[in-house]
Amino acid sequence: MNKFKTNLLAFLLYFYSKKKRKAFRAKHYRNAEYDRELRKRGILGRDSFVGFGTIITDKRTRIGKFCSIASNVMIGTTTHPTQFLSSSSVFYKDISNVTEGLALPRSKWVKYTFSQPVTIGNDVWIGRSAIVMDGLTIGDGAIVGAGAVVTHDVPPYAIAVGVPARVIKYRFDENTIQRLLKVRWWDQPDEVIASLKADDVEGCLKILEALPEPPVK
Ligand SMILES: CC(C)(COP(=O)(O)OP(=O)(O)OC[C@H]1O[C@@H](n2cnc3c(N)ncnc32)[C@H](O)[C@@H]1OP(=O)(O)O)[C@@H](O)C(=O)NCCC(=O)NCCS
């Protein structure tokens, strides 16, 4: 078979299976209903997606644009006291199903009942089953590896993996990162974003640097 026929066959097979794959993905990976709810509450930015089983504990958490949050990710954890006689919540909330009156006065426990919001930038990818502790910031363009437990802020464009998560590398060199953070492609109008060829970062930067800086949104 010549090259043209092989390519045509590959294209037809791809086209044929595309619909099935799309339906499969929608059913098993993407939680479209949850995405809609999060967008409505202003938690999730445009073209960002959250997988099944992902939990966002604080409604003040903000996830930027073009983020890919995999399934079973925990964003924000809430906390229990570590210095009390017991870490059990029966000593700071009136919820014991056996003994009434265990709870300490409210002033002592109030901080344990509130989660802290997490701030996730734009173009962030968080891998499957990662945990991001309360109150942290994941910078624009960062990647968190599958299964990581993030205990510190992750700088922009860093790739952090492991338990506890450590930065193992950056997606681009320092100069490119600074340029990307300056042009903020994710804040550009739709038609500009649509004109970008994502696999040519230098080409994208040249186009974006010739444009006025987008307004902060
Ligand atoms: C973080 C990640 C993007 C890194 O990919 P990469 O840049 O190709 O990195 P490499 O595979 O070259 O790995 C670099 C090093 O990090 C380690 N590493 C990679 N991912 C890791 C992870 N999730 N946890 C711990 N270590 C990891 C590798 O073992 C390797 O270590 P070594 O140099 O000692 O051998 C990728 O490994 C990952 O975790 N992807 C998430 C997958 C996922 O959850 N997909 C869901 C779809 S949304």
The ligand as an SDF file (V2000), in Angstrom:
LIG
                    3D

 48 50  0  0  0  0  0  0  0  0999 V2000
    4.7830   14.7150   36.2300 C   0  0  0  0  0  0  0  0  0  0  0  0
    4.8420   14.1490   34.8220 C   0  0  0  0  0  0  0  0  0  0  0  0
    4.0540   15.0340   33.8770 C   0  0  0  0  0  0  0  0  0  0  0  0
    6.3200   14.1520   34.4460 C   0  0  0  0  0  0  0  0  0  0  0  0
    6.4450   13.7210   33.1470 O   0  0  0  0  0  0  0  0  0  0  0  0
    7.8830   13.8580   32.4010 P   0  0  0  0  0  0  0  0  0  0  0  0
    8.2960   15.2880   32.3120 O   0  0  0  0  0  0  0  0  0  0  0  0
    7.7720   13.1100   31.1270 O   0  0  0  0  0  0  0  0  0  0  0  0
    8.8660   13.2130   33.4420 O   0  0  0  0  0  0  0  0  0  0  0  0
    9.7120   11.8490   33.3220 P   0  0  0  0  0  0  0  0  0  0  0  0
    8.8240   10.7040   33.0080 O   0  0  0  0  0  0  0  0  0  0  0  0
   10.8900   12.1400   32.4470 O   0  0  0  0  0  0  0  0  0  0  0  0
   10.2110   11.6610   34.8350 O   0  0  0  0  0  0  0  0  0  0  0  0
   11.2260   12.4370   35.4190 C   0  0  0  0  0  0  0  0  0  0  0  0
   11.5360   11.8520   36.7940 C   0  0  0  0  0  0  0  0  0  0  0  0
   10.4340   12.0710   37.6540 O   0  0  0  0  0  0  0  0  0  0  0  0
    9.8970   10.8340   38.1280 C   0  0  0  0  0  0  0  0  0  0  0  0
    8.4310   10.9640   38.1010 N   0  0  0  0  0  0  0  0  0  0  0  0
    7.6670   11.2200   37.0340 C   0  0  0  0  0  0  0  0  0  0  0  0
    6.3740   11.3090   37.3870 N   0  0  0  0  0  0  0  0  0  0  0  0
    6.3380   11.0700   38.7030 C   0  0  0  0  0  0  0  0  0  0  0  0
    5.3020   11.0110   39.6530 C   0  0  0  0  0  0  0  0  0  0  0  0
    4.0310   11.2320   39.2910 N   0  0  0  0  0  0  0  0  0  0  0  0
    5.6140   10.7690   40.9370 N   0  0  0  0  0  0  0  0  0  0  0  0
    6.8880   10.5620   41.3120 C   0  0  0  0  0  0  0  0  0  0  0  0
    7.9400   10.5870   40.4600 N   0  0  0  0  0  0  0  0  0  0  0  0
    7.6580   10.8390   39.1730 C   0  0  0  0  0  0  0  0  0  0  0  0
   10.4040    9.7800   37.1560 C   0  0  0  0  0  0  0  0  0  0  0  0
   10.5040    8.5300   37.7750 O   0  0  0  0  0  0  0  0  0  0  0  0
   11.7470   10.3550   36.7900 C   0  0  0  0  0  0  0  0  0  0  0  0
   12.6500   10.0900   37.8200 O   0  0  0  0  0  0  0  0  0  0  0  0
   14.1670    9.5890   37.5000 P   0  0  0  0  0  0  0  0  0  0  0  0
   14.7800   10.7480   36.7440 O   0  0  0  0  0  0  0  0  0  0  0  0
   14.7520    9.3620   38.8490 O   0  0  0  0  0  0  0  0  0  0  0  0
   14.0140    8.3870   36.6570 O   0  0  0  0  0  0  0  0  0  0  0  0
    4.2230   12.7240   34.7200 C   0  0  0  0  0  0  0  0  0  0  0  0
    5.1180   11.7570   35.1640 O   0  0  0  0  0  0  0  0  0  0  0  0
    2.9140   12.5820   35.5000 C   0  0  0  0  0  0  0  0  0  0  0  0
    2.8570   12.3220   36.6910 O   0  0  0  0  0  0  0  0  0  0  0  0
    1.8260   12.7640   34.7400 N   0  0  0  0  0  0  0  0  0  0  0  0
    0.4750   12.7220   35.2660 C   0  0  0  0  0  0  0  0  0  0  0  0
   -0.3210   11.6100   34.5710 C   0  0  0  0  0  0  0  0  0  0  0  0
   -1.7620   11.6990   34.9410 C   0  0  0  0  0  0  0  0  0  0  0  0
   -2.1090   11.7580   36.0980 O   0  0  0  0  0  0  0  0  0  0  0  0
   -2.5930   11.7300   33.9400 N   0  0  0  0  0  0  0  0  0  0  0  0
   -4.0040   11.9480   34.1350 C   0  0  0  0  0  0  0  0  0  0  0  0
   -4.5820   12.6030   32.9170 C   0  0  0  0  0  0  0  0  0  0  0  0
   -5.2380   14.2300   33.2420 S   0  0  0  0  0  0  0  0  0  0  0  0
  1  2  1  0
  2  3  1  0
  2  4  1  0
  2 36  1  0
  4  5  1  0
  5  6  1  0
  6  7  2  0
  6  8  1  0
  6  9  1  0
  9 10  1  0
 10 11  2  0
 10 12  1  0
 10 13  1  0
 13 14  1  0
 14 15  1  0
 15 16  1  0
 15 30  1  0
 16 17  1  0
 17 18  1  0
 17 28  1  0
 18 19  1  0
 18 27  1  0
 19 20  2  0
 20 21  1  0
 21 22  1  0
 21 27  2  0
 22 23  1  0
 22 24  2  0
 24 25  1  0
 25 26  2  0
 26 27  1  0
 28 29  1  0
 28 30  1  0
 30 31  1  0
 31 32  1  0
 32 33  2  0
 32 34  1  0
 32 35  1  0
 36 37  1  0
 36 38  1  0
 38 39  2  0
 38 40  1  0
 40 41  1  0
 41 42  1  0
 42 43  1  0
 43 44  2  0
 43 45  1  0
 45 46  1  0
 46 47  1  0
 47 48  1  0
M  END
$$$$
